[in-house]
Amino acid sequence: MSSRRLAGAVALVTGASSGIGAAAARRLAGAGARVFLSGRDPDRLAAVAAQSGGTAIPCDLTDPDLTTELAGRVLDVAGRVDILVNNAGQGFAGPLTEMTDAQIQALVAANLTAPMLLARAVLPGMLARGSGRLGFVGSIAGRLGVREEAVYAGTKAGLSVFADSLRKETTGRGIVVTELVPAVVDTPFFARRGRPYPRRRPRPVPAERAADALLTGMLAGRHEVCLPRWMVLPIAVRATLPATYRRLSDRFG
Ligand SMILES: NC(=O)c1ccc[n+]([C@@H]2O[C@H](COP(=O)([O-])OP(=O)(O)OC[C@H]3O[C@@H](n4cnc5c(N)ncnc54)[C@H](OP(=O)(O)O)[C@@H]3O)[C@@H](O)[C@H]2O)c1
């Protein structure tokens, strides 16, 4: 990671208490950025902040007021945000009919509404300066759909189209919008949602690799980074050959 371009940059990373977000916060700090870390668990967040020399701001992103407050606090303290890593997210595995109202609302709020609110909060400053980088951690679930993950997949599909639309809205104004589209990353994500990863392939990749892929993509001005790269194939098949995709999907899930 280029420390020349990141030295002194102000970064806000959500979901920094674990997994991909923690790895991203460490990488950014290692490259000289001033990092603000957000997450729910205050102890784990403080531990990652201590490792990275960053500032921990615990926040539950299912609450839109707290989410707006989080952005306000970082802007008050640092005066600007140069890099926003919208990474926090939660999953749910199981039939839609078994989800409670609260579970559906929490997934939509944390995975979709919060990244929108945070992007809206930091964007005016980025536009005024003519530079800024917005990273979004999507999911292959948002591109292909996954059985018994309808709400999760829906939030990630929404996030993907939101990022794409925001890119169009800000094009030519110095703003880079990058979406990471991971398949499977080796983090506590699956244990937390209550169902382990059920397949052999794609194989889980380390959280550090996912964080590097996102941050490198953001610095390089890439729109989208699939991890592993070959996941572009099923995405392309679904877009160009929907009937074939449906047959394959019915067979292989
Ligand atoms: N792991 C995978 O295979 C995979 C694949 C595709 C996409 N993703 C996406 O990658 C992102 C990072 O997940 P991960 O794999 O690193 O999982 P993780 O280790 O479980 O980390 C998730 C992070 O999001 C935070 N978070 C969750 N709900 C939150 C809420 N309501 N308010 C504030 N923070 C919240 C967690 O905070 P606390 O721990 O403090 O609660 C944690 O820091 C997520 O958006 C996920 O959907 C993961």
The ligand as a Gaussian input file, in Angstrom:
#p B3LYP/6-31G(d) Opt

LIG

0 1
 N      -16.843000     -13.003000       5.645000
 C      -17.324000     -13.185000       4.434000
 O      -17.244000     -14.291000       3.853000
 C      -17.970000     -12.055000       3.684000
 C      -18.332000     -12.273000       2.344000
 C      -18.922000     -11.239000       1.639000
 C      -19.131000     -10.020000       2.247000
 N      -18.781000      -9.832000       3.559000
 C      -19.023000      -8.532000       4.153000
 O      -17.824000      -8.065000       4.717000
 C      -18.134000      -7.097000       5.728000
 C      -17.250000      -7.353000       6.944000
 O      -17.602000      -8.606000       7.491000
 P      -16.531000      -9.609000       8.105000
 O      -16.491000     -10.797000       7.235000
 O      -15.281000      -8.893000       8.425000
 O      -17.340000     -10.057000       9.400000
 P      -17.109000      -9.796000      10.973000
 O      -15.753000     -10.257000      11.357000
 O      -18.300000     -10.369000      11.618000
 O      -17.119000      -8.199000      11.106000
 C      -18.301000      -7.473000      10.947000
 C      -18.050000      -6.075000      11.485000
 O      -19.228000      -5.299000      11.283000
 C      -19.603000      -4.728000      12.531000
 N      -21.044000      -4.608000      12.645000
 C      -21.986000      -5.536000      12.379000
 N      -23.191000      -5.053000      12.653000
 C      -23.012000      -3.791000      13.108000
 C      -23.864000      -2.786000      13.580000
 N      -25.180000      -2.963000      13.662000
 N      -23.327000      -1.602000      13.986000
 C      -22.005000      -1.397000      13.925000
 N      -21.128000      -2.313000      13.498000
 C      -21.636000      -3.503000      13.102000
 C      -19.082000      -5.679000      13.583000
 O      -18.980000      -4.971000      14.800000
 P      -18.971000      -5.744000      16.241000
 O      -18.141000      -6.975000      16.043000
 O      -18.292000      -4.755000      17.134000
 O      -20.372000      -6.060000      16.558000
 C      -17.753000      -6.075000      12.981000
 O      -16.770000      -5.100000      13.254000
 C      -19.630000      -7.214000       5.978000
 O      -20.297000      -6.138000       5.348000
 C      -20.012000      -8.519000       5.307000
 O      -21.335000      -8.521000       4.858000
 C      -18.199000     -10.819000       4.285000

